[in-house]
């Protein structure tokens, strides 16, 4: 069967200010050209069952807001985590600051408005180009706890797939298993990995990209999964932060594990 080698799968966006003004940055770009290659953490395929319409979204790994190629002071202040989510024609940039509200002092360069912590738009407007590269390779399904445990001890890269449906939509998540708990005495396994994409299945297809949450995922059997979702969370100081703090269980799923060959 085919699976994804996530260690060699990327999204790459190109910003060329000689062709179009930047749409997503909070500082004057030091150079007119930059290509950002970002490794992938998750692939999400959403299907509207009645029409057969399918759209693919990919989640880039977490990085930090930066000035590229400068002689000093690389990190922007205030700094934020930066996580991109893209399809072939839309993007969602998620920026996470030390606390909710700190983003209010960050302006969108070249535009007379605040840079949002969730910025959406079209890839054609934001980038000179956007490429999604999925390195699809041969994989071996691991159908028993014993096979998963053996592959773990043999240090093989592992990929999880989680599929589930509502009356209207079907979801397929594929993501690398970064942390895997195994127990050969009792034949127990459990994933603990993320972040992955968690879609809002109450939205219309045209609004899918605006509704994604980030979540960590864990399963230890084929038919249910728990997500720990990133949500606004109050801390003792009275501030709120974005934190993985809301647990969501989804039943009637199909979880599977594959070894990258």
Order of alpha helices (4+ residues) and beta strands (2+ residues): beta-beta-beta-beta-beta-beta-beta-beta-alpha-beta-beta-alpha-beta-beta-beta-beta-beta-beta-beta-beta-beta
